[in-house]
Amino acid sequence: MNEINVLLALMIIAAFVLAIALHEYGHALAASFLGDTTPRSEGRQTLSIRSHLDAIGTLFCVLLAFQPILFPMGFGWGKPVKPDPWKMRVGANAGVLIVAWAGPIFSLIIGLVVALLTRFIAPYLGDNWFSLHLLQFLVVFASVNICLTLFNLLPIYPLDGYQILYTLLPSRQAVQFAKSAPYGLFIILLLFFFLPFLGRLANIGDFPLFQLAYYIWLGSVSLISVLFGNFPLVLALYGMR
């Protein structure tokens, strides 16, 4: 069992809280742009953190940040933005699809921009405690945003991927697919906690299905390393070396 890096875990949670507010704001902004004022009237077109946090989605992130089996990582979900499809000027299905994609795309752009900025400011910062941890937080924040993009594309309720797939499916298949919604949270817990735990007990923890969290995190740091041009450096800044 690995030792828990408390400072890194706290950075991940702080980064998630900020990132999820931006993610959900992206959904609300897209809905408003398409003519639906529902998210604004419900107080969702704001950067206020309290308006966007989901208790279970945040707890999920906290558990991943402090989990001792692998290493700290951060992603989860926020309170879903619920636009009115019939107020969309581009049509109901197209509007819902665009709003569903807006959050992941917004998070991806933020993650890549922060990573790029971090690369350029890194040489100008000193090697004191504050500068090193500022760089670490920026890399963690970039990683969390990209993780939010990848994680939320999974077609599981209440994630954005569920709404995206539901909108794209023909009516009959969409109705059948919607029956999975009540089991969404259980499926997420099964994939990200129960199966990895059982896999380690059975000594088959390397099977890809048991390492979805790791692959999401790896995807995020790999994208960041493309901008940095140095994968070991990104791991070091993240706090893994």
Helices and strands as residue ranges (DSSP letters): H 6-33, H 38-41, G 49-51, H 55-66, G 85-87, H 92-121, G 122-124, H 129-152, H 160-168, H 171-178, G 181-183, H 184-189, I 190-194, H 195-201, G 208-211, H 212-228, H 231-238
